[in-house]
Amino acid sequence: MPDDGNTRDATGGPPRGGRSSTAGTALEKSMRILEAVAAPGGPHRLTDVVAAAAVPKSSTFRILASLIEQGFVRPESDARYGVGPRLRGLSALVSGGEPQDVGRILGELREAVGQTVHLALHSGETLTYIRKLESDQPFRTASRVGMQMPLHSTAIGKSILAHLPEEQVRALIASAGLPPRTPNTLTSPEALLAELETVRARGFAMDDEENEATIRCIGAAVLDPGGSPVGGVSITTVTFLVSREEIEAYAPALRAATQALAPLL
């Protein structure tokens, strides 16, 4: 039904110039739906998203499905829609920070182990670093906030994969492949699946020069209330300063940090 020329946008902004509430390009509709999903009081029901975005229900449902696939929206168990990890990552990049408690938890972990700490969020076939706290060691790693990394060759990535159903892991392998990053990268699906069993059993994952030469990391997943991985935390060291046995000793502090972060992500 045409509007009266005074229709306001989903955020309460100025009128959209008398256009129909269903008008706009696919991009404009997607942006309005994202705004509706990210509005205070979420997660939101489909009917609320439809009303706030002023997009027909069938189009909203289709766009939401695409946004979920891309990691910008996350479906909740009660048929509501919330902010996904990729949108949270973008928000952190734009704001230059995150909730105060997140920074405190990561800072305490860095002080406890004396090594570089990363926080990453999972989206589709990759993870994205949203925070990096450098150690006081006289070396710097090439990672940076905003960098996207593969799942199969990183400690955070393997910890995430370990908490996904096997059929989903196999689908990700089929889609993204297992490209070698170093001679140590696991490039066989069966070898990776066996490694994920070990990760589940011990509660953390190891990247022993599998993604980058001379870099050794330990990682653990951050889980949502339903037990699904939203991201993870890693402790990064160099092989010529920290042995495998030494970095494995950081596991209790790492797991404590991921558990403390779970309600905040």
C-alpha positions in Angstrom: 0.0 0.0 0.0 1.5 3.4 -0.9 2.5 5.6 2.0 1.4 9.2 2.5 4.7 10.7 1.7 5.8 10.9 5.3 7.0 7.4 5.9 10.1 7.4 8.1 13.0 5.0 7.9 13.6 2.1 10.3 15.7 4.2 12.6 13.2 7.0 12.9 15.1 9.2 10.5 13.7 11.6 7.9 11.0 10.6 5.5 12.1 8.6 2.5 10.6 11.1 0.0 7.1 9.5 -0.4 8.4 6.2 -1.8 6.5 3.0 -1.1 7.5 1.2 2.1 8.5 -1.7 -0.1 10.6 0.4 -2.5 14.3 0.4 -2.6 17.1 -1.6 -4.0 18.1 -5.0 -2.5 21.0 -3.3 -0.8 18.7 -0.6 0.8 16.4 -3.3 2.0 19.3 -5.3 3.4 20.6 -2.3 5.3 17.2 -1.6 6.8 16.8 -5.2 7.9 20.3 -5.1 9.5 19.3 -1.9 11.4 16.2 -3.6 12.6 18.0 -6.7 13.8 20.6 -4.6 15.5 18.1 -2.3 17.2 18.0 -2.3 21.1 16.0 -5.0 22.7 17.0 -7.8 20.5 17.0 -10.5 19.4 13.9 -9.6 17.4 11.0 -11.6 16.0 10.5 -11.8 12.3 7.3 -9.8 12.4 9.1 -7.0 14.3 12.0 -6.9 11.8 9.4 -6.7 8.9 7.6 -3.8 10.6 10.8 -1.9 11.5 12.5 -2.4 8.1 9.3 -1.8 6.1 10.1 -4.7 3.8 7.6 -7.4 2.8 7.8 -10.6 4.9 8.8 -12.8 2.0 11.7 -10.5 1.1 12.7 -10.0 4.7 12.9 -13.8 5.2 14.9 -14.3 2.0 17.3 -11.5 2.9 17.7 -12.7 6.5 18.7 -16.2 5.1 21.4 -14.6 3.1 22.6 -12.4 6.0 22.7 -15.5 8.2 24.8 -17.4 5.6 27.2 -14.5 5.5 27.5 -14.2 9.3 25.9 -10.8 9.7 22.8 -12.2 11.5 22.4 -15.1 13.8 19.2 -17.1 14.3 18.2 -17.7 17.9 16.5 -20.8 19.2 13.2 -19.0 19.8 12.6 -18.0 16.2 14.2 -14.6 16.7 17.1 -12.9 15.0 20.2 -11.3 16.6 23.4 -9.7 15.6 25.9 -12.2 14.0 29.6 -12.4 14.6 30.6 -10.7 11.3 28.5 -7.6 12.2 30.0 -7.6 15.7 33.4 -7.7 14.1 32.7 -4.8 11.9 31.3 -2.9 14.9 34.5 -3.5 16.8 36.6 -2.3 13.8 34.6 0.9 13.5 34.5 1.7 17.2 38.1 0.8 17.8 37.1 -1.2 20.8 34.7 -3.5 22.6 32.9 -3.7 25.9 35.2 -2.8 28.8 35.0 -6.2 30.3 36.2 -7.9 27.1 39.4 -5.7 27.1 39.9 -6.4 30.8 39.6 -10.2 30.4 42.0 -10.2 27.4 44.4 -7.9 29.3 44.5 -10.2 32.3 45.2 -13.2 30.1 48.1 -11.4 28.4 49.5 -10.4 31.8 49.2 -14.0 33.1 51.0 -15.7 30.2 53.2 -12.8 29.0 52.4 -13.6 25.3 50.4 -12.0 22.5 46.6 -12.6 22.7 44.1 -12.6 19.9 40.3 -12.5 19.9 38.5 -13.6 16.7 34.9 -14.1 15.6 33.8 -16.9 13.3 31.9 -16.2 10.1 31.4 -18.9 7.4 34.6 -20.3 6.2 36.9 -17.9 8.0 37.6 -16.1 11.3 38.3 -12.4 11.7 40.6 -10.9 14.3 38.8 -8.2 16.2 41.3 -7.6 19.0 45.1 -8.2 19.3 47.1 -7.5 22.5 50.8 -7.5 21.8 53.2 -9.0 24.4 56.3 -7.3 25.7 58.4 -9.8 23.8 60.9 -8.4 21.3 59.0 -9.8 18.3 55.9 -9.0 16.5 53.6 -11.2 14.5 52.1 -10.3 11.2 48.5 -10.6 12.3 46.3 -7.5 12.6 42.8 -6.5 13.6 40.4 -7.1 10.7 42.5 -9.8 9.1 40.6 -12.9 8.0 42.2 -16.3 8.6 41.4 -19.9 7.6 39.9 -22.3 10.1 41.8 -25.4 9.3 45.3 -24.1 10.0 44.9 -21.8 13.0 44.4 -22.7 16.7 41.3 -20.6 17.0 39.9 -22.0 13.8 40.4 -25.6 14.8 38.9 -25.0 18.2 35.8 -23.6 16.4 35.6 -26.5 14.0 35.8 -28.9 16.9 32.5 -27.6 18.2 30.7 -27.9 14.9 28.8 -31.0 13.7 30.9 -33.3 11.5 28.7 -32.8 8.5 29.1 -29.0 8.8 32.9 -29.4 9.0 32.9 -31.7 5.9 30.8 -29.1 4.1 33.2 -26.4 5.0 36.1 -28.5 3.8 34.4 -29.2 0.5 33.7 -25.5 0.0 37.0 -23.9 1.2 39.4 -26.8 0.8 42.4 -27.4 3.0 45.1 -25.3 1.2 48.6 -25.8 2.7 49.9 -22.7 4.5 53.1 -24.3 5.6 54.6 -27.9 5.3 52.9 -28.6 8.7 49.3 -27.7 7.6 46.8 -30.6 7.8 45.5 -31.0 4.2 43.7 -34.3 4.6 40.1 -34.2 5.7 40.5 -37.4 7.8 43.7 -36.0 9.5 41.9 -32.8 10.3 38.8 -34.7 11.7 41.1 -36.8 13.8 42.8 -33.7 15.1 39.4 -32.2 16.0 38.7 -35.2 18.2 41.9 -34.5 20.1 40.8 -30.8 20.4 37.5 -31.8 21.9 39.1 -34.2 24.4 41.7 -31.8 25.8 39.7 -28.5 25.5 42.1 -26.5 23.3 43.7 -26.5 19.9 47.3 -26.2 18.8 48.7 -24.5 15.7 52.3 -25.8 15.6 53.7 -23.8 12.6 50.6 -24.9 10.6 49.7 -21.4 9.5 53.0 -19.5 9.7 56.6 -20.6 10.0 58.1 -20.2 13.5 54.7 -19.3 15.0 53.1 -21.6 17.6 49.6 -20.9 19.1 47.1 -22.4 21.5 43.5 -21.6 21.0 40.1 -22.3 22.6 36.5 -21.5 21.4 34.1 -19.0 22.9 30.7 -20.7 22.9 27.2 -19.2 23.0 24.5 -20.4 25.4 23.6 -23.2 23.0 27.1 -24.5 22.8 27.8 -23.2 19.3 31.2 -21.4 18.7 31.0 -17.7 18.0 34.7 -17.2 18.0 37.8 -17.9 20.0 40.9 -16.7 21.8 44.5 -17.6 21.1 47.9 -17.2 22.7 50.6 -16.7 20.2 54.3 -17.5 20.7 57.4 -18.1 18.6 58.9 -21.6 18.4 62.4 -20.6 19.3 61.3 -19.0 22.6 58.4 -21.1 23.8 58.3 -24.9 23.6 55.1 -26.9 22.9 55.1 -28.1 26.5 55.3 -24.5 27.8 52.5 -23.2 25.7 50.3 -26.1 26.6 50.7 -25.0 30.2 48.7 -21.9 29.3 45.6 -23.9 28.6 43.8 -23.4 32.0 44.2 -19.6 31.8 43.0 -19.7 28.2 39.9 -21.7 28.9 39.1 -19.5 31.9 39.3 -16.4 29.6 37.0 -18.0 27.0 34.4 -18.9 29.6 34.5 -15.4 31.0 34.0 -13.9 27.5 31.1 -16.2 26.5 28.3 -13.9 28.0 29.9 -10.8 26.4 30.1 -11.9 22.7 
